[in-house]
Amino acid sequence: MNQTIIHIALVVREYDEAIAFYTEKLNFTLIEDTYQPEQDKRWVVVAPPGGSGTTLLLARASKPEQEPFIGNQTGGRVFLFLHTDDFWRDYEAMCAKGIQFIREPKEAAYGTVAVFADLYGNLWDLLQLKEGHPVRQRIS
């Protein structure tokens, strides 16, 4: 059996502001932006540069009960983990583009990590896993 998580839905306020943040601030690639007239919504998919795995589906809140989850999809916990092959390069580039880091960089047993917030307040780890880490071996 071979299965893959292909998309993670991220609830956003507006498509265009989310696309701008992810493509301009985080340097993600816009993979797809297709209007779906039958549901009056867009299918918007972005991916980190050089990534070939899971992508983000930017899903506009379409019901009032979805709106409180914009920026708080995991109750204040770190939600997504952005692995990089060069932590300091990406950290400095993100700082230069105005990304707000909630927790400063630190060395941990598993690698180098810092926590940042996206435009809605969702928390992300920027991390570079150490050589030999089991997850790093899966993504290499």
FIKOLZA-1660 file (N, C-alpha, C; in steps of 0.1 Angstrom, whole numbers, plus 5000, padded with zeros to 4 digits):
% residues 140
   i   px   py   pz ch aa at
   1 5008 4988 5000  A  M  N
   1 5000 5000 5000  A  M CA
   1 5009 5012 5000  A  M  C
   2 5005 5022 4992  A  N  N
   2 5013 5035 4992  A  N CA
   2 5003 5046 4992  A  N  C
   3 5003 5054 5003  A  Q  N
   3 4994 5065 5005  A  Q CA
   3 5002 5077 5009  A  Q  C
   4 4996 5089 5005  A  T  N
   4 5003 5102 5008  A  T CA
   4 4992 5112 5012  A  T  C
   5 4996 5120 5022  A  I  N
   5 4987 5132 5025  A  I CA
   5 4991 5142 5015  A  I  C
   6 4982 5146 5006  A  I  N
   6 4985 5155 4995  A  I CA
   6 4982 5169 4999  A  I  C
   7 4971 5173 5006  A  H  N
   7 4968 5186 5009  A  H CA
   7 4965 5187 5024  A  H  C
   8 4968 5199 5030  A  I  N
   8 4962 5202 5043  A  I CA
   8 4955 5215 5041  A  I  C
   9 4942 5215 5045  A  A  N
   9 4933 5227 5044  A  A CA
   9 4937 5237 5055  A  A  C
  10 4939 5249 5050  A  L  N
  10 4942 5260 5060  A  L CA
  10 4931 5270 5058  A  L  C
  11 4923 5273 5068  A  V  N
  11 4911 5282 5067  A  V CA
  11 4917 5296 5067  A  V  C
  12 4913 5304 5057  A  V  N
  12 4918 5318 5055  A  V CA
  12 4906 5327 5054  A  V  C
  13 4909 5340 5056  A  R  N
  13 4898 5350 5055  A  R CA
  13 4895 5353 5040  A  R  C
  14 4905 5356 5032  A  E  N
  14 4904 5359 5018  A  E CA
  14 4915 5352 5010  A  E  C
  15 4911 5348 4998  A  Y  N
  15 4921 5341 4990  A  Y CA
  15 4933 5349 4986  A  Y  C
  16 4930 5361 4981  A  D  N
  16 4941 5369 4975  A  D CA
  16 4951 5374 4986  A  D  C
  17 4947 5377 4998  A  E  N
  17 4956 5381 5008  A  E CA
  17 4964 5369 5013  A  E  C
  18 4958 5357 5013  A  A  N
  18 4965 5345 5017  A  A CA
  18 4976 5341 5006  A  A  C
  19 4972 5342 4994  A  I  N
  19 4981 5339 4983  A  I CA
  19 4993 5349 4984  A  I  C
  20 4990 5362 4986  A  A  N
  20 5001 5372 4986  A  A CA
  20 5010 5368 4998  A  A  C
  21 5005 5365 5009  A  F  N
  21 5014 5362 5021  A  F CA
  21 5023 5350 5018  A  F  C
  22 5017 5339 5013  A  Y  N
  22 5024 5327 5011  A  Y CA
  22 5034 5328 5000  A  Y  C
  23 5030 5335 4989  A  T  N
  23 5040 5335 4978  A  T CA
  23 5050 5346 4979  A  T  C
  24 5046 5358 4985  A  E  N
  24 5056 5369 4987  A  E CA
  24 5064 5368 4999  A  E  C
  25 5058 5364 5010  A  K  N
  25 5065 5364 5023  A  K CA
  25 5073 5351 5026  A  K  C
  26 5066 5340 5022  A  L  N
  26 5073 5327 5025  A  L CA
  26 5079 5321 5012  A  L  C
  27 5077 5328 5001  A  N  N
  27 5083 5323 4988  A  N CA
  27 5077 5310 4983  A  N  C
  28 5064 5307 4987  A  F  N
  28 5058 5295 4983  A  F CA
  28 5054 5297 4968  A  F  C
  29 5051 5286 4961  A  T  N
  29 5047 5286 4947  A  T CA
  29 5032 5284 4947  A  T  C
  30 5025 5292 4939  A  L  N
  30 5011 5290 4936  A  L CA
  30 5010 5279 4926  A  L  C
  31 5004 5268 4930  A  I  N
  31 5003 5256 4922  A  I CA
  31 4990 5256 4914  A  I  C
  32 4979 5261 4921  A  E  N
  32 4966 5261 4914  A  E CA
  32 4957 5272 4920  A  E  C
  33 4950 5278 4912  A  D  N
  33 4939 5288 4916  A  D CA
  33 4928 5287 4906  A  D  C
  34 4918 5278 4909  A  T  N
  34 4907 5275 4900  A  T CA
  34 4894 5279 4906  A  T  C
  35 4886 5287 4899  A  Y  N
  35 4873 5291 4904  A  Y CA
  35 4863 5279 4902  A  Y  C
  36 4855 5276 4912  A  Q  N
  36 4845 5266 4911  A  Q CA
  36 4832 5272 4912  A  Q  C
  37 4825 5275 4901  A  P  N
  37 4813 5283 4901  A  P CA
  37 4801 5276 4908  A  P  C
  38 4801 5263 4907  A  E  N
  38 4790 5256 4914  A  E CA
  38 4790 5258 4929  A  E  C
  39 4801 5261 4935  A  Q  N
  39 4802 5263 4949  A  Q CA
  39 4806 5277 4953  A  Q  C
  40 4808 5285 4942  A  D  N
  40 4813 5299 4944  A  D CA
  40 4825 5300 4953  A  D  C
  41 4835 5292 4950  A  K  N
  41 4847 5292 4958  A  K CA
  41 4859 5289 4948  A  K  C
  42 4871 5291 4953  A  R  N
  42 4883 5288 4945  A  R CA
  42 4890 5277 4952  A  R  C
  43 4897 5269 4943  A  W  N
  43 4906 5258 4948  A  W CA
  43 4920 5264 4946  A  W  C
  44 4925 5268 4958  A  V  N
  44 4938 5274 4958  A  V CA
  44 4949 5266 4965  A  V  C
  45 4959 5262 4958  A  V  N
  45 4969 5253 4964  A  V CA
  45 4983 5260 4962  A  V  C
  46 4990 5260 4974  A  V  N
  46 5004 5265 4974  A  V CA
  46 5013 5255 4980  A  V  C
  47 5026 5256 4976  A  A  N
  47 5036 5247 4981  A  A CA
  47 5049 5254 4984  A  A  C
  48 5057 5249 4994  A  P  N
  48 5070 5256 4997  A  P CA
  48 5079 5254 4985  A  P  C
  49 5089 5263 4984  A  P  N
  49 5099 5262 4973  A  P CA
  49 5107 5248 4973  A  P  C
  50 5107 5242 4962  A  G  N
  50 5114 5229 4961  A  G CA
  50 5107 5217 4967  A  G  C
  51 5095 5220 4973  A  G  N
  51 5088 5209 4979  A  G CA
  51 5081 5200 4969  A  G  C
  52 5080 5187 4973  A  S  N
  52 5074 5178 4964  A  S CA
  52 5064 5169 4972  A  S  C
  53 5061 5173 4984  A  G  N
  53 5052 5165 4993  A  G CA
  53 5039 5172 4995  A  G  C
  54 5034 5173 5007  A  T  N
  54 5021 5179 5010  A  T CA
  54 5021 5194 5007  A  T  C
  55 5009 5198 5002  A  T  N
  55 5007 5212 4998  A  T CA
  55 4996 5218 5008  A  T  C
  56 4995 5231 5007  A  L  N
  56 4984 5237 5015  A  L CA
  56 4973 5241 5006  A  L  C
  57 4961 5237 5010  A  L  N
  57 4949 5242 5003  A  L CA
  57 4943 5254 5011  A  L  C
  58 4944 5265 5005  A  L  N
  58 4939 5278 5011  A  L CA
  58 4924 5278 5010  A  L  C
  59 4917 5275 5021  A  A  N
  59 4902 5274 5020  A  A CA
  59 4896 5286 5027  A  A  C
  60 4889 5294 5020  A  R  N
  60 4883 5306 5026  A  R CA
  60 4871 5301 5034  A  R  C
  61 4870 5307 5046  A  A  N
  61 4859 5304 5055  A  A CA
  61 4846 5308 5048  A  A  C
  62 4837 5298 5046  A  S  N
  62 4825 5300 5038  A  S CA
  62 4813 5300 5047  A  S  C
  63 4814 5297 5060  A  K  N
  63 4803 5297 5069  A  K CA
  63 4807 5304 5082  A  K  C
  64 4797 5311 5088  A  P  N
  64 4801 5318 5101  A  P CA
  64 4808 5309 5111  A  P  C
  65 4804 5297 5112  A  E  N
  65 4810 5288 5122  A  E CA
  65 4824 5284 5119  A  E  C
  66 4829 5287 5107  A  Q  N
  66 4843 5285 5103  A  Q CA
  66 4852 5297 5107  A  Q  C
  67 4846 5308 5107  A  E  N
  67 4854 5321 5109  A  E CA
  67 4862 5321 5122  A  E  C
  68 4857 5316 5133  A  P  N
  68 4866 5316 5145  A  P CA
  68 4879 5308 5144  A  P  C
  69 4879 5299 5135  A  F  N
  69 4891 5291 5133  A  F CA
  69 4902 5297 5125  A  F  C
  70 4899 5308 5118  A  I  N
  70 4909 5315 5111  A  I CA
  70 4920 5319 5120  A  I  C
  71 4932 5314 5118  A  G  N
  71 4943 5317 5127  A  G CA
  71 4944 5309 5140  A  G  C
  72 4935 5300 5142  A  N  N
  72 4935 5293 5154  A  N CA
  72 4930 5278 5152  A  N  C
  73 4936 5272 5141  A  Q  N
  73 4931 5259 5138  A  Q CA
  73 4935 5248 5148  A  Q  C
  74 4945 5251 5156  A  T  N
  74 4949 5241 5165  A  T CA
  74 4949 5245 5180  A  T  C
  75 4941 5255 5183  A  G  N
  75 4939 5260 5196  A  G CA
  75 4952 5266 5202  A  G  C
  76 4960 5273 5194  A  G  N
  76 4972 5280 5198  A  G CA
  76 4984 5271 5198  A  G  C
  77 4984 5259 5194  A  R  N
  77 4996 5251 5193  A  R CA
  77 5002 5253 5179  A  R  C
  78 5015 5250 5178  A  V  N
  78 5021 5250 5165  A  V CA
  78 5013 5241 5156  A  V  C
  79 5010 5246 5144  A  F  N
  79 5001 5239 5135  A  F CA
  79 5009 5232 5124  A  F  C
  80 5018 5239 5118  A  L  N
  80 5026 5234 5106  A  L CA
  80 5041 5235 5109  A  L  C
  81 5048 5226 5102  A  F  N
  81 5062 5225 5104  A  F CA
  81 5069 5226 5090  A  F  C
  82 5076 5237 5088  A  L  N
  82 5083 5240 5076  A  L CA
  82 5098 5236 5077  A  L  C
  83 5101 5225 5071  A  H  N
  83 5115 5221 5071  A  H CA
  83 5123 5228 5060  A  H  C
  84 5136 5231 5064  A  T  N
  84 5144 5238 5054  A  T CA
  84 5158 5231 5054  A  T  C
  85 5165 5232 5043  A  D  N
  85 5178 5227 5042  A  D CA
  85 5189 5237 5047  A  D  C
  86 5185 5249 5050  A  D  N
  86 5194 5260 5055  A  D CA
  86 5186 5269 5064  A  D  C
  87 5186 5266 5077  A  F  N
  87 5178 5273 5087  A  F CA
  87 5181 5288 5086  A  F  C
  88 5194 5291 5088  A  W  N
  88 5197 5306 5090  A  W CA
  88 5195 5314 5077  A  W  C
  89 5196 5308 5065  A  R  N
  89 5193 5315 5053  A  R CA
  89 5178 5319 5053  A  R  C
  90 5170 5309 5056  A  D  N
  90 5155 5311 5055  A  D CA
  90 5150 5320 5067  A  D  C
  91 5156 5318 5079  A  Y  N
  91 5152 5327 5090  A  Y CA
  91 5155 5341 5087  A  Y  C
  92 5167 5344 5082  A  E  N
  92 5171 5358 5079  A  E CA
  92 5162 5364 5068  A  E  C
  93 5159 5356 5058  A  A  N
  93 5151 5360 5047  A  A CA
  93 5137 5363 5052  A  A  C
  94 5132 5355 5060  A  M  N
  94 5118 5357 5066  A  M CA
  94 5118 5369 5074  A  M  C
  95 5128 5371 5083  A  C  N
  95 5128 5383 5091  A  C CA
  95 5129 5396 5082  A  C  C
  96 5136 5395 5072  A  A  N
  96 5138 5407 5062  A  A CA
  96 5124 5410 5056  A  A  C
  97 5116 5400 5054  A  K  N
  97 5102 5402 5048  A  K CA
  97 5092 5405 5058  A  K  C
  98 5096 5407 5071  A  G  N
  98 5086 5411 5081  A  G CA
  98 5078 5399 5088  A  G  C
  99 5083 5387 5086  A  I  N
  99 5077 5376 5093  A  I CA
  99 5079 5377 5108  A  I  C
 100 5068 5376 5116  A  Q  N
 100 5069 5377 5131  A  Q CA
 100 5073 5364 5137  A  Q  C
 101 5084 5364 5144  A  F  N
 101 5088 5352 5151  A  F CA
 101 5084 5353 5165  A  F  C
 102 5077 5343 5170  A  I  N
 102 5071 5342 5184  A  I CA
 102 5081 5337 5193  A  I  C
 103 5089 5327 5189  A  R  N
 103 5100 5321 5197  A  R CA
 103 5113 5322 5188  A  R  C
 104 5123 5327 5194  A  E  N
 104 5136 5329 5188  A  E CA
 104 5142 5316 5185  A  E  C
 105 5152 5315 5175  A  P  N
 105 5159 5303 5172  A  P CA
 105 5166 5296 5184  A  P  C
 106 5165 5283 5184  A  K  N
 106 5172 5276 5194  A  K CA
 106 5177 5263 5188  A  K  C
 107 5187 5257 5194  A  E  N
 107 5192 5244 5191  A  E CA
 107 5186 5234 5200  A  E  C
 108 5179 5224 5194  A  A  N
 108 5173 5213 5202  A  A CA
 108 5179 5200 5198  A  A  C
 109 5176 5190 5205  A  A  N
 109 5182 5177 5202  A  A CA
 109 5179 5172 5188  A  A  C
 110 5168 5176 5182  A  Y  N
 110 5164 5172 5169  A  Y CA
 110 5169 5182 5158  A  Y  C
 111 5173 5194 5161  A  G  N
 111 5177 5203 5151  A  G CA
 111 5176 5218 5156  A  G  C
 112 5176 5227 5146  A  T  N
 112 5174 5241 5149  A  T CA
 112 5160 5245 5146  A  T  C
 113 5154 5253 5155  A  V  N
 113 5140 5256 5153  A  V CA
 113 5137 5270 5158  A  V  C
 114 5127 5277 5152  A  A  N
 114 5121 5289 5157  A  A CA
 114 5106 5289 5153  A  A  C
 115 5098 5296 5161  A  V  N
 115 5083 5296 5158  A  V CA
 115 5079 5309 5153  A  V  C
 116 5072 5309 5142  A  F  N
 116 5067 5321 5136  A  F CA
 116 5052 5320 5134  A  F  C
 117 5045 5332 5132  A  A  N
 117 5031 5333 5130  A  A CA
 117 5028 5337 5115  A  A  C
 118 5018 5330 5109  A  D  N
 118 5014 5335 5096  A  D CA
 118 5006 5347 5097  A  D  C
 119 5000 5352 5086  A  L  N
 119 4993 5364 5086  A  L CA
 119 4980 5364 5095  A  L  C
 120 4975 5352 5098  A  Y  N
 120 4963 5351 5106  A  Y CA
 120 4966 5347 5121  A  Y  C
 121 4979 5344 5124  A  G  N
 121 4983 5340 5137  A  G CA
 121 4985 5325 5139  A  G  C
 122 4983 5317 5129  A  N  N
 122 4986 5303 5131  A  N CA
 122 5001 5302 5133  A  N  C
 123 5005 5293 5142  A  L  N
 123 5019 5291 5146  A  L CA
 123 5025 5280 5137  A  L  C
 124 5038 5283 5133  A  W  N
 124 5045 5274 5125  A  W CA
 124 5059 5272 5131  A  W  C
 125 5065 5260 5129  A  D  N
 125 5079 5258 5132  A  D CA
 125 5087 5260 5119  A  D  C
 126 5097 5268 5119  A  L  N
 126 5107 5267 5109  A  L CA
 126 5118 5259 5115  A  L  C
 127 5122 5248 5108  A  L  N
 127 5132 5239 5114  A  L CA
 127 5140 5232 5104  A  L  C
 128 5152 5230 5109  A  Q  N
 128 5162 5222 5101  A  Q CA
 128 5166 5210 5110  A  Q  C
 129 5161 5198 5106  A  L  N
 129 5164 5186 5113  A  L CA
 129 5179 5182 5112  A  L  C
 130 5184 5176 5122  A  K  N
 130 5198 5172 5122  A  K CA
 130 5199 5160 5113  A  K  C
 131 5211 5158 5108  A  E  N
 131 5215 5146 5100  A  E CA
 131 5211 5134 5108  A  E  C
 132 5206 5124 5102  A  G  N
 132 5202 5111 5108  A  G CA
 132 5189 5111 5115  A  G  C
 133 5182 5123 5116  A  H  N
 133 5169 5123 5122  A  H CA
 133 5159 5114 5114  A  H  C
 134 5151 5106 5120  A  P  N
 134 5142 5097 5112  A  P CA
 134 5133 5104 5102  A  P  C
 135 5128 5116 5105  A  V  N
 135 5119 5123 5096  A  V CA
 135 5127 5128 5085  A  V  C
 136 5139 5134 5088  A  R  N
 136 5147 5139 5077  A  R CA
 136 5151 5128 5067  A  R  C
 137 5153 5116 5071  A  Q  N
 137 5156 5105 5062  A  Q CA
 137 5144 5102 5053  A  Q  C
 138 5132 5105 5058  A  R  N
 138 5120 5102 5049  A  R CA
 138 5118 5113 5039  A  R  C
 139 5122 5125 5042  A  I  N
 139 5120 5136 5032  A  I CA
 139 5132 5139 5023  A  I  C
 140 5143 5132 5025  A  S  N
 140 5155 5134 5017  A  S CA
 140 5154 5127 5004  A  S  C
% end
